[in-house]
Amino acid sequence: MTYSDYVAILQKLLTVPTIDNVFLSVIPRIIDYAEQRIYREGQFLATVVTDSTVALAASSRILPLPSDLRLYVVDDVNVITPVGTTNPDLGVRNTLTPTTKEWLNQVWNSAAGAALPQYVARLNDQTMIVGPWPDQAYQIEFVGTIRPTPLSAANPTTFLSLYLPDLFVAASMIFGTGCQRDFGAQSDDPQAAVSWERVYGELFASSNMEEAKKRWSIGAAMPPPPPAPQTAVQ
């Protein structure tokens, strides 16, 4: 489904004229509602990215998030060793364990004992902190979730429009029918937003099932644990 397909479908479902300036002005808001809701409620591999543009500063626990993209959710933070390695694939990824800033403040409240960081906590939307404080300027690799570029005439296809068009349309119709009824009487009309809410729920459940399969969360056998190291016989 392209942007033009999307607009044509909503015109038919909402029963609006082919040329309706009010409808066209609301389209960006409908898209925003549908995309933001789906991305917030779902976990899609298509929105997961990696970034290795940030490095720690020696003796500073502050870890700024990448400025070139907005990570809404940070899944993993990897410290790359040896120090000076900027390409994570050419070094060793040391994954930090998430914790709370309160715990880090208690356990590592200064640069004393600086070493390779082991833990990380979220300070705010732009900053994280690590502990122990780094003894060197290690490169960092982030793995997290972003918001893709919205569907528009300038961006005619997206992950949602190509792979989840039915879910995208259902979410759009919840907002679209609500707009037509000023969101007040929609609960009194079982053929409008309430019905689309039910359709959305059913489609969302099936999309989550597919994403779980992609992540091997279901239907995949886990490999056996590696054998324990052998102790040399004296």
PASE-102328 format. One record per residue: residue number from 0; residue in three letters; x, y, z of N, C-alpha, C in turn. Coordinates in steps of 0.2 Angstrom, whole numbers, m for minus. Layout:
// residues N
<NUM,'ALA',<X,Y,Z>,<X,Y,Z>,<X,Y,Z>>;
...
***
This chain:
// residues 234
<0,'MET',<4,m6,0>,<0,0,0>,<4,6,0>>;
<1,'THR',<3,11,m5>,<7,17,m5>,<3,22,m2>>;
<2,'TYR',<6,28,m2>,<2,34,1>,<m4,35,m2>>;
<3,'SER',<m4,36,m9>,<m10,37,m13>,<m15,32,m12>>;
<4,'ASP',<m13,25,m11>,<m18,20,m10>,<m21,21,m3>>;
<5,'TYR',<m17,23,2>,<m19,24,8>,<m25,30,8>>;
<6,'VAL',<m23,35,5>,<m28,41,5>,<m34,38,2>>;
<7,'ALA',<m34,35,m4>,<m40,33,m8>,<m44,28,m3>>;
<8,'ILE',<m41,23,0>,<m44,19,5>,<m48,22,10>>;
<9,'LEU',<m45,27,13>,<m48,31,19>,<m54,35,16>>;
<10,'GLN',<m53,38,10>,<m59,42,7>,<m65,37,6>>;
<11,'LYS',<m64,31,4>,<m70,26,3>,<m73,24,10>>;
<12,'LEU',<m68,23,14>,<m71,20,21>,<m74,26,25>>;
<13,'LEU',<m72,32,24>,<m75,37,28>,<m80,41,24>>;
<14,'THR',<m81,39,18>,<m86,42,13>,<m85,49,13>>;
<15,'VAL',<m79,51,10>,<m78,58,9>,<m77,60,2>>;
<16,'PRO',<m78,66,m1>,<m77,67,m8>,<m70,66,m10>>;
<17,'THR',<m69,65,m16>,<m62,64,m19>,<m58,70,m17>>;
<18,'ILE',<m60,76,m18>,<m57,82,m16>,<m60,85,m10>>;
<19,'ASP',<m57,85,m4>,<m60,87,2>,<m54,90,6>>;
<20,'ASN',<m54,97,6>,<m48,100,9>,<m48,99,16>>;
<21,'VAL',<m53,98,20>,<m53,97,27>,<m51,90,28>>;
<22,'PHE',<m53,85,24>,<m50,78,25>,<m43,78,23>>;
<23,'LEU',<m40,81,18>,<m33,81,17>,<m29,84,22>>;
<24,'SER',<m32,89,25>,<m28,93,31>,<m28,88,37>>;
<25,'VAL',<m32,84,38>,<m32,79,44>,<m28,73,43>>;
<26,'ILE',<m27,71,36>,<m23,65,35>,<m17,65,39>>;
<27,'PRO',<m12,70,39>,<m6,69,43>,<m8,67,51>>;
<28,'ARG',<m13,70,53>,<m15,69,60>,<m17,61,61>>;
<29,'ILE',<m21,59,56>,<m23,52,56>,<m17,47,56>>;
<30,'ILE',<m12,49,51>,<m6,45,51>,<m2,45,57>>;
<31,'ASP',<m2,51,60>,<2,51,66>,<m1,47,72>>;
<32,'TYR',<m7,47,73>,<m11,43,78>,<m10,36,76>>;
<33,'ALA',<m11,34,70>,<m10,27,69>,<m3,24,70>>;
<34,'GLU',<2,28,67>,<9,25,68>,<11,26,75>>;
<35,'GLN',<10,31,78>,<13,31,85>,<10,26,90>>;
<36,'ARG',<3,25,89>,<0,20,93>,<3,13,91>>;
<37,'ILE',<4,11,85>,<6,4,83>,<13,4,85>>;
<38,'TYR',<17,9,84>,<24,8,86>,<25,8,94>>;
<39,'ARG',<21,11,97>,<22,11,105>,<19,4,108>>;
<40,'GLU',<14,2,105>,<11,m4,107>,<15,m11,105>>;
<41,'GLY',<18,m10,99>,<21,m16,96>,<29,m16,97>>;
<42,'GLN',<32,m22,96>,<39,m22,96>,<41,m25,89>>;
<43,'PHE',<44,m21,84>,<45,m23,78>,<52,m23,76>>;
<44,'LEU',<55,m28,73>,<62,m28,71>,<64,m23,66>>;
<45,'ALA',<59,m21,62>,<60,m16,57>,<62,m9,60>>;
<46,'THR',<60,m8,67>,<62,m2,70>,<68,m2,74>>;
<47,'VAL',<72,m8,74>,<78,m8,78>,<84,m6,74>>;
<48,'VAL',<88,m2,77>,<94,0,74>,<100,m1,78>>;
<49,'THR',<106,0,76>,<112,0,80>,<116,7,78>>;
<50,'ASP',<119,9,83>,<123,15,82>,<130,15,86>>;
<51,'SER',<135,17,83>,<142,17,87>,<145,23,86>>;
<52,'THR',<142,29,86>,<145,35,85>,<147,39,92>>;
<53,'VAL',<146,36,97>,<147,39,104>,<153,35,107>>;
<54,'ALA',<157,39,111>,<162,36,115>,<162,39,122>>;
<55,'LEU',<164,35,127>,<164,37,134>,<170,42,134>>;
<56,'ALA',<170,46,139>,<176,50,141>,<179,47,147>>;
<57,'ALA',<186,46,148>,<189,43,153>,<187,47,160>>;
<58,'SER',<186,44,165>,<184,47,172>,<178,51,172>>;
<59,'SER',<173,49,167>,<167,53,167>,<161,47,166>>;
<60,'ARG',<157,47,170>,<151,42,170>,<146,44,165>>;
<61,'ILE',<146,50,162>,<140,52,158>,<141,48,151>>;
<62,'LEU',<135,46,149>,<135,43,142>,<129,46,138>>;
<63,'PRO',<131,50,134>,<125,54,130>,<123,49,125>>;
<64,'LEU',<116,49,123>,<113,45,118>,<115,48,111>>;
<65,'PRO',<115,44,106>,<117,47,99>,<113,53,97>>;
<66,'SER',<116,58,94>,<112,64,92>,<110,63,85>>;
<67,'ASP',<112,58,82>,<110,58,75>,<103,54,74>>;
<68,'LEU',<101,51,79>,<94,48,79>,<91,48,86>>;
<69,'ARG',<85,47,86>,<81,47,92>,<79,40,94>>;
<70,'LEU',<83,37,99>,<82,31,102>,<76,31,107>>;
<71,'TYR',<70,29,106>,<65,29,110>,<66,24,116>>;
<72,'VAL',<68,18,114>,<70,13,118>,<77,10,117>>;
<73,'VAL',<81,9,122>,<87,7,122>,<87,m1,124>>;
<74,'ASP',<89,m5,120>,<89,m12,121>,<95,m15,124>>;
<75,'ASP',<101,m13,121>,<107,m15,123>,<112,m9,123>>;
<76,'VAL',<117,m9,127>,<123,m5,127>,<129,m9,128>>;
<77,'ASN',<133,m8,123>,<139,m12,122>,<146,m8,123>>;
<78,'VAL',<150,m10,127>,<157,m6,128>,<161,m10,123>>;
<79,'ILE',<165,m7,119>,<169,m10,114>,<176,m10,116>>;
<80,'THR',<179,m16,117>,<186,m17,119>,<190,m20,113>>;
<81,'PRO',<196,m19,112>,<201,m15,116>,<199,m7,115>>;
<82,'VAL',<201,m3,119>,<200,4,118>,<203,6,112>>;
<83,'GLY',<200,11,108>,<202,13,102>,<199,10,96>>;
<84,'THR',<195,4,97>,<192,1,92>,<185,4,91>>;
<85,'THR',<184,7,85>,<178,11,83>,<173,6,80>>;
<86,'ASN',<175,1,77>,<170,m4,73>,<169,m9,78>>;
<87,'PRO',<163,m10,80>,<161,m15,85>,<163,m22,83>>;
<88,'ASP',<162,m23,76>,<164,m30,73>,<171,m32,73>>;
<89,'LEU',<175,m27,74>,<183,m28,75>,<185,m29,82>>;
<90,'GLY',<181,m28,87>,<183,m29,94>,<178,m34,97>>;
<91,'VAL',<178,m33,104>,<174,m37,108>,<168,m33,111>>;
<92,'ARG',<162,m35,111>,<156,m32,114>,<155,m34,121>>;
<93,'ASN',<156,m29,125>,<155,m30,133>,<148,m27,134>>;
<94,'THR',<143,m31,135>,<136,m29,136>,<135,m27,143>>;
<95,'LEU',<133,m20,144>,<132,m18,151>,<125,m20,154>>;
<96,'THR',<125,m21,160>,<119,m24,164>,<115,m18,166>>;
<97,'PRO',<108,m17,164>,<104,m12,166>,<103,m12,174>>;
<98,'THR',<103,m6,177>,<101,m5,184>,<98,2,185>>;
<99,'THR',<98,4,191>,<95,11,193>,<100,16,194>>;
<100,'LYS',<99,22,193>,<104,27,194>,<105,28,202>>;
<101,'GLU',<100,26,206>,<101,26,213>,<106,21,215>>;
<102,'TRP',<106,15,212>,<111,10,214>,<118,12,212>>;
<103,'LEU',<118,15,206>,<125,17,203>,<128,23,208>>;
<104,'ASN',<123,27,210>,<125,33,214>,<128,30,221>>;
<105,'GLN',<126,25,223>,<128,22,230>,<134,18,229>>;
<106,'VAL',<135,14,224>,<140,9,223>,<146,13,219>>;
<107,'TRP',<145,17,214>,<150,20,211>,<149,28,210>>;
<108,'ASN',<150,31,216>,<149,38,216>,<155,43,215>>;
<109,'SER',<160,40,212>,<166,44,210>,<170,40,205>>;
<110,'ALA',<175,44,203>,<180,40,198>,<185,36,201>>;
<111,'ALA',<185,35,208>,<189,31,211>,<188,24,209>>;
<112,'GLY',<193,20,207>,<192,13,205>,<190,13,198>>;
<113,'ALA',<191,18,194>,<189,18,187>,<191,12,183>>;
<114,'ALA',<187,9,179>,<188,3,176>,<184,2,170>>;
<115,'LEU',<184,m4,167>,<179,m6,161>,<172,m6,164>>;
<116,'PRO',<167,m1,162>,<160,m1,164>,<157,m8,164>>;
<117,'GLN',<152,m9,169>,<149,m16,169>,<141,m14,169>>;
<118,'TYR',<139,m8,171>,<132,m7,172>,<130,0,169>>;
<119,'VAL',<124,0,168>,<121,7,165>,<114,8,167>>;
<120,'ALA',<113,15,168>,<106,17,170>,<104,23,166>>;
<121,'ARG',<98,24,165>,<95,29,161>,<94,35,166>>;
<122,'LEU',<97,41,164>,<97,47,168>,<91,51,166>>;
<123,'ASN',<90,52,159>,<85,56,156>,<84,54,149>>;
<124,'ASP',<80,57,145>,<79,55,138>,<85,56,134>>;
<125,'GLN',<90,60,136>,<96,61,132>,<103,58,135>>;
<126,'THR',<102,56,141>,<108,54,144>,<108,47,148>>;
<127,'MET',<113,43,149>,<114,37,153>,<120,38,157>>;
<128,'ILE',<121,34,162>,<127,34,166>,<129,27,167>>;
<129,'VAL',<135,26,168>,<138,20,169>,<142,19,175>>;
<130,'GLY',<144,13,177>,<148,11,183>,<151,4,182>>;
<131,'PRO',<157,3,184>,<162,9,186>,<163,14,181>>;
<132,'TRP',<165,20,184>,<167,25,179>,<172,23,174>>;
<133,'PRO',<172,25,168>,<177,22,163>,<184,24,165>>;
<134,'ASP',<189,20,164>,<196,22,165>,<199,24,158>>;
<135,'GLN',<195,23,153>,<198,25,146>,<192,27,142>>;
<136,'ALA',<193,30,136>,<188,32,131>,<186,27,127>>;
<137,'TYR',<182,22,130>,<179,16,126>,<174,18,121>>;
<138,'GLN',<174,15,115>,<168,16,110>,<162,13,113>>;
<139,'ILE',<156,15,111>,<150,12,113>,<146,10,107>>;
<140,'GLU',<142,5,108>,<137,3,103>,<130,2,106>>;
<141,'PHE',<126,6,103>,<119,6,106>,<114,2,101>>;
<142,'VAL',<110,m2,104>,<105,m6,100>,<98,m3,103>>;
<143,'GLY',<94,m1,99>,<87,2,101>,<82,3,96>>;
<144,'THR',<77,6,98>,<71,7,94>,<70,14,92>>;
<145,'ILE',<69,15,86>,<67,22,83>,<60,23,80>>;
<146,'ARG',<58,29,79>,<52,30,75>,<54,31,68>>;
<147,'PRO',<52,27,64>,<53,28,56>,<50,34,54>>;
<148,'THR',<52,36,48>,<49,42,45>,<42,41,43>>;
<149,'PRO',<37,45,45>,<30,44,44>,<29,43,36>>;
<150,'LEU',<23,40,35>,<20,40,28>,<18,47,26>>;
<151,'SER',<20,48,20>,<18,55,17>,<18,54,9>>;
<152,'ALA',<16,60,6>,<17,60,m1>,<25,60,m3>>;
<153,'ALA',<29,63,1>,<36,63,0>,<39,56,2>>;
<154,'ASN',<36,52,6>,<38,46,9>,<33,41,8>>;
<155,'PRO',<32,38,1>,<26,35,0>,<25,28,2>>;
<156,'THR',<30,25,5>,<29,18,8>,<33,18,14>>;
<157,'THR',<31,14,19>,<34,13,26>,<33,5,27>>;
<158,'PHE',<36,3,33>,<36,m4,35>,<28,m5,36>>;
<159,'LEU',<25,m1,39>,<18,m2,41>,<13,m2,35>>;
<160,'SER',<15,2,30>,<10,2,24>,<12,m4,19>>;
<161,'LEU',<18,m7,20>,<20,m12,15>,<18,m19,19>>;
<162,'TYR',<19,m20,25>,<19,m26,28>,<13,m27,33>>;
<163,'LEU',<10,m21,36>,<5,m22,40>,<m1,m17,38>>;
<164,'PRO',<m3,m17,31>,<m7,m12,29>,<m14,m12,32>>;
<165,'ASP',<m16,m18,34>,<m23,m19,37>,<m23,m16,44>>;
<166,'LEU',<m18,m17,48>,<m17,m15,54>,<m17,m7,54>>;
<167,'PHE',<m13,m4,49>,<m12,3,49>,<m19,6,47>>;
<168,'VAL',<m23,3,42>,<m29,6,41>,<m34,6,46>>;
<169,'ALA',<m34,0,50>,<m39,0,56>,<m37,5,61>>;
<170,'ALA',<m31,6,63>,<m29,11,68>,<m31,18,65>>;
<171,'SER',<m30,19,58>,<m32,26,55>,<m39,27,56>>;
<172,'MET',<m43,22,55>,<m51,22,55>,<m53,24,62>>;
<173,'ILE',<m50,22,67>,<m52,23,74>,<m51,31,75>>;
<174,'PHE',<m46,34,73>,<m45,41,73>,<m50,45,68>>;
<175,'GLY',<m50,42,62>,<m54,45,57>,<m62,46,59>>;
<176,'THR',<m64,40,61>,<m72,40,63>,<m73,44,69>>;
<177,'GLY',<m68,44,74>,<m68,49,79>,<m69,56,77>>;
<178,'CYS',<m65,58,73>,<m65,65,70>,<m72,67,67>>;
<179,'GLN',<m74,62,63>,<m81,63,60>,<m86,64,65>>;
<180,'ARG',<m86,61,71>,<m91,61,76>,<m88,65,83>>;
<181,'ASP',<m83,69,82>,<m80,74,87>,<m79,70,93>>;
<182,'PHE',<m77,63,92>,<m75,59,98>,<m81,58,103>>;
<183,'GLY',<m86,61,103>,<m91,61,108>,<m96,55,107>>;
<184,'ALA',<m99,55,101>,<m104,50,100>,<m102,43,97>>;
<185,'GLN',<m95,42,97>,<m92,36,93>,<m94,30,97>>;
<186,'SER',<m95,30,104>,<m96,24,108>,<m104,22,107>>;
<187,'ASP',<m108,27,104>,<m115,25,103>,<m116,22,96>>;
<188,'ASP',<m110,22,92>,<m111,19,85>,<m107,13,84>>;
<189,'PRO',<m109,7,85>,<m105,1,85>,<m102,0,78>>;
<190,'GLN',<m104,4,73>,<m101,3,66>,<m95,7,65>>;
<191,'ALA',<m94,11,70>,<m89,16,69>,<m82,14,73>>;
<192,'ALA',<m80,19,77>,<m74,18,80>,<m73,12,85>>;
<193,'VAL',<m79,11,88>,<m79,5,93>,<m77,m1,89>>;
<194,'SER',<m81,m2,83>,<m80,m8,79>,<m73,m8,76>>;
<195,'TRP',<m70,m3,74>,<m63,m3,72>,<m58,m4,77>>;
<196,'GLU',<m60,m2,83>,<m55,m4,89>,<m55,m11,90>>;
<197,'ARG',<m60,m15,89>,<m60,m22,90>,<m56,m25,84>>;
<198,'VAL',<m57,m23,78>,<m54,m25,72>,<m46,m24,73>>;
<199,'TYR',<m44,m18,76>,<m37,m16,77>,<m34,m21,82>>;
<200,'GLY',<m38,m23,87>,<m36,m27,93>,<m34,m34,90>>;
<201,'GLU',<m39,m37,85>,<m38,m43,82>,<m32,m43,78>>;
<202,'LEU',<m31,m38,74>,<m25,m38,69>,<m19,m37,73>>;
<203,'PHE',<m19,m33,78>,<m13,m32,82>,<m10,m38,85>>;
<204,'ALA',<m15,m42,88>,<m13,m49,91>,<m10,m53,86>>;
<205,'SER',<m12,m53,80>,<m9,m57,74>,<m2,m55,72>>;
<206,'SER',<m2,m48,72>,<5,m45,70>,<10,m47,76>>;
<207,'ASN',<8,m47,82>,<13,m48,87>,<15,m55,87>>;
<208,'MET',<10,m60,85>,<12,m67,84>,<18,m67,79>>;
<209,'GLU',<17,m64,73>,<22,m64,68>,<29,m61,70>>;
<210,'GLU',<28,m56,74>,<35,m53,76>,<38,m58,81>>;
<211,'ALA',<34,m61,85>,<37,m66,90>,<41,m72,86>>;
<212,'LYS',<38,m74,80>,<41,m79,76>,<47,m76,73>>;
<213,'LYS',<47,m70,71>,<54,m67,69>,<59,m67,74>>;
<214,'ARG',<57,m66,80>,<62,m66,85>,<64,m72,88>>;
<215,'TRP',<61,m78,85>,<62,m84,88>,<59,m85,95>>;
<216,'SER',<55,m81,97>,<52,m81,104>,<47,m87,105>>;
<217,'ILE',<44,m90,99>,<40,m95,99>,<42,m100,93>>;
<218,'GLY',<40,m106,94>,<41,m111,88>,<48,m112,86>>;
<219,'ALA',<53,m111,91>,<60,m112,89>,<63,m116,95>>;
<220,'ALA',<67,m121,94>,<70,m125,99>,<77,m121,101>>;
<221,'MET',<78,m120,107>,<84,m117,109>,<90,m122,110>>;
<222,'PRO',<96,m119,108>,<101,m124,108>,<103,m126,115>>;
<223,'PRO',<106,m132,116>,<108,m134,122>,<114,m130,125>>;
<224,'PRO',<114,m129,132>,<119,m125,135>,<126,m128,133>>;
<225,'PRO',<131,m123,133>,<138,m126,131>,<141,m130,137>>;
<226,'PRO',<145,m135,135>,<148,m139,141>,<152,m135,146>>;
<227,'ALA',<152,m138,152>,<156,m135,157>,<163,m135,156>>;
<228,'PRO',<167,m130,157>,<174,m131,156>,<177,m137,160>>;
<229,'GLN',<182,m140,157>,<185,m146,160>,<191,m144,165>>;
<230,'THR',<191,m147,171>,<196,m145,176>,<202,m150,175>>;
<231,'ALA',<208,m147,174>,<214,m151,173>,<215,m156,179>>;
<232,'VAL',<216,m162,178>,<218,m167,183>,<225,m166,185>>;
<233,'GLN',<226,m165,192>,<232,m164,195>,<236,m171,195>>;
***
